[in-house]
Amino acid sequence: MGWLFAVGVIFVALLWTATRLRRRSIRALLLTTGAQTRATSSLYHRGRRSPRIAVRYTDSSGIERTAVKVLVSAGDSELLKKKAVVLYHPKRSGRSDYVLVGFGKQPQRWFPVEFVDNSRHETDRR
């Protein structure tokens, strides 16, 4: 039975590595060939969870989208003071894994996002 546990651990490690490599290659693709646009940022409240940063932008096909920064960190209030920039793949603009958000004129750090339904979007405008 010990060998079954070892095979399971190896499988999980390979799956984690493959996922990490895929995310890294998508990030490299976006940084080299992605379309960049300005966005407006606000707080996004969802139940009793910590508020996150939501950004609204219009992609190249004219569709307005709302994306929420996935990671919550202590410096989010400082990020709200800066202008938001969205980097996305024009052909895959409807997939959240092909969208990154950064803050400032020339963002040094890009964050992953997840999409939010615009009809249920509750924000606090700043």
C-alpha positions in Angstrom: 0.0 0.0 0.0 3.0 2.3 0.5 3.7 2.3 -3.2 0.1 3.5 -4.0 0.7 6.5 -1.7 4.0 7.2 -3.4 2.4 7.1 -6.9 -0.4 9.4 -5.7 2.2 11.9 -4.4 4.1 11.8 -7.6 0.9 12.3 -9.6 -0.1 15.3 -7.6 3.5 16.8 -7.9 3.4 16.3 -11.7 -0.1 17.9 -12.0 1.1 20.9 -9.9 4.2 21.3 -12.1 2.2 21.1 -15.3 -0.3 23.7 -14.0 2.5 26.0 -13.0 4.3 25.7 -16.3 1.1 26.4 -18.2 0.4 29.6 -16.2 4.0 30.7 -16.7 3.7 30.2 -20.5 0.4 32.1 -20.7 1.9 35.0 -18.7 4.9 35.1 -21.0 2.5 35.1 -24.0 0.5 38.0 -22.6 3.5 40.1 -21.7 4.9 39.7 -25.3 1.8 39.8 -27.5 -1.2 40.8 -25.3 -3.4 43.8 -25.8 -3.3 46.5 -23.1 -6.1 48.8 -22.0 -7.0 51.1 -19.2 -9.5 50.2 -16.6 -11.4 51.7 -13.6 -10.9 50.1 -10.2 -13.2 49.9 -7.2 -13.9 47.6 -4.2 -15.8 44.4 -4.7 -17.8 43.1 -1.8 -19.0 39.5 -1.8 -20.7 38.4 1.3 -18.6 38.4 4.5 -15.3 37.9 2.7 -12.6 40.5 2.6 -13.3 43.1 -0.1 -11.2 42.6 -3.3 -10.3 44.9 -6.1 -12.6 44.9 -9.1 -11.6 46.4 -12.5 -14.0 47.4 -15.4 -12.6 47.5 -18.9 -13.7 47.3 -22.5 -11.9 44.7 -24.6 -11.1 45.1 -28.3 -14.4 43.6 -29.4 -16.3 46.3 -27.5 -17.5 44.1 -24.7 -17.4 45.6 -21.2 -16.0 43.1 -18.7 -15.6 43.2 -14.9 -12.7 41.2 -13.4 -11.7 40.8 -9.8 -8.1 40.5 -8.6 -7.8 37.0 -7.2 -5.2 37.6 -4.5 -6.1 39.7 -1.4 -3.0 41.4 0.1 -2.3 44.1 2.7 -1.3 46.6 0.0 -4.6 46.6 -1.9 -5.7 49.9 -0.5 -2.5 51.5 -2.1 -3.3 49.8 -5.4 -6.7 51.4 -5.5 -5.0 54.8 -5.6 -3.2 53.9 -8.8 -4.6 53.6 -12.3 -5.5 50.1 -13.4 -4.2 48.5 -16.6 -5.6 45.2 -18.0 -3.5 42.9 -20.2 -5.5 40.3 -22.2 -5.2 38.1 -25.3 -7.5 39.6 -28.0 -8.6 36.2 -29.3 -9.2 34.7 -25.9 -10.6 37.8 -24.1 -13.5 35.8 -22.6 -11.2 33.4 -20.6 -10.0 34.7 -17.2 -6.7 32.7 -17.4 -5.7 34.9 -20.4 -6.3 38.2 -18.5 -3.9 40.0 -16.1 -4.3 43.2 -14.2 -1.6 45.7 -13.1 -1.6 49.0 -11.4 0.3 52.2 -12.2 1.6 53.7 -15.4 4.0 50.9 -16.2 3.0 48.0 -14.0 5.9 45.9 -12.7 3.6 43.2 -11.1 0.7 41.6 -12.8 -2.1 39.8 -10.9 -4.4 37.0 -12.1 -8.2 37.7 -12.2 -11.5 36.0 -12.3 -14.6 37.4 -14.1 -17.7 38.6 -12.4 -21.2 38.8 -13.8 -21.8 42.5 -14.6 -25.5 42.3 -13.6 -24.7 41.2 -10.0 -21.7 43.5 -9.6 -21.8 45.5 -6.3 -19.0 48.0 -5.9 -18.2 51.0 -3.7 -17.2 53.8 -6.1 -14.2 55.8 -4.9 
